[in-house]
């Protein structure tokens, strides 16, 4: 469910967002998700599971490669 809200922005900010093809609603939701990690938690968890399932083969291949050969930076890092 969505609800319409009103926010105040100066004309320059609105023009700049428009020129950069930035959807202000999407930008606000994205910023809120970064600031409030629990926002839409179930939706985010579902998306993460779906991403993992779609990429499981690649993730498993990378993990196997790292287990066999280590990280590319092993022996190079100073920390």
C-alpha positions in Angstrom: 0.0 0.0 0.0 1.3 3.4 -0.8 0.3 6.8 0.5 0.8 10.2 -0.9 2.9 12.6 1.2 4.1 16.1 0.8 7.7 17.2 1.1 9.3 20.6 0.5 12.3 20.9 -1.8 13.8 24.0 -3.4 13.4 24.5 -7.1 17.0 24.0 -7.8 17.0 20.5 -6.2 13.8 19.5 -8.1 15.3 20.7 -11.4 18.5 18.9 -10.8 16.7 15.7 -9.9 14.6 16.0 -13.0 17.6 16.7 -15.2 19.3 13.6 -13.8 16.2 11.5 -14.4 16.0 10.8 -10.6 12.7 9.5 -9.3 12.4 11.3 -6.0 10.0 8.7 -4.6 12.5 5.9 -5.3 15.3 8.0 -3.9 13.5 8.6 -0.7 12.6 5.0 -0.2 16.2 4.0 -0.9 17.5 6.5 1.6 15.0 5.4 4.2 16.0 1.7 3.7 19.7 2.7 4.3 18.8 4.6 7.5 16.2 2.1 8.8 17.5 -1.4 8.2 14.3 -3.0 9.3 12.2 -1.1 6.8 10.5 -3.6 4.4 12.7 -6.4 6.0 10.5 -9.3 4.7 10.6 -7.9 1.2 14.3 -7.4 1.3 14.9 -10.9 2.7 12.8 -12.4 -0.1 14.7 -10.4 -2.7 18.0 -11.6 -1.2 16.9 -15.2 -1.2 15.8 -14.9 -4.8 19.1 -13.3 -5.8 21.0 -16.1 -4.1 19.0 -18.8 -5.8 19.5 -17.1 -9.2 23.3 -16.8 -8.6 23.9 -19.9 -6.5 26.0 -21.7 -9.1 28.3 -18.7 -9.5 28.6 -18.1 -5.7 29.4 -21.8 -5.2 32.0 -21.7 -8.0 33.7 -18.7 -6.5 33.7 -20.3 -3.0 35.3 -23.4 -4.4 37.9 -21.4 -6.3 38.8 -19.5 -3.1 38.9 -22.7 -1.0 41.3 -24.3 -3.5 43.6 -21.3 -4.3 42.9 -18.8 -1.5 42.2 -15.1 -2.1 44.0 -13.3 -4.9 45.4 -11.0 -2.3 46.8 -13.6 0.1 50.4 -12.9 0.7 50.1 -9.3 -0.6 48.0 -7.7 2.1 49.8 -6.0 4.9 46.9 -6.3 7.4 
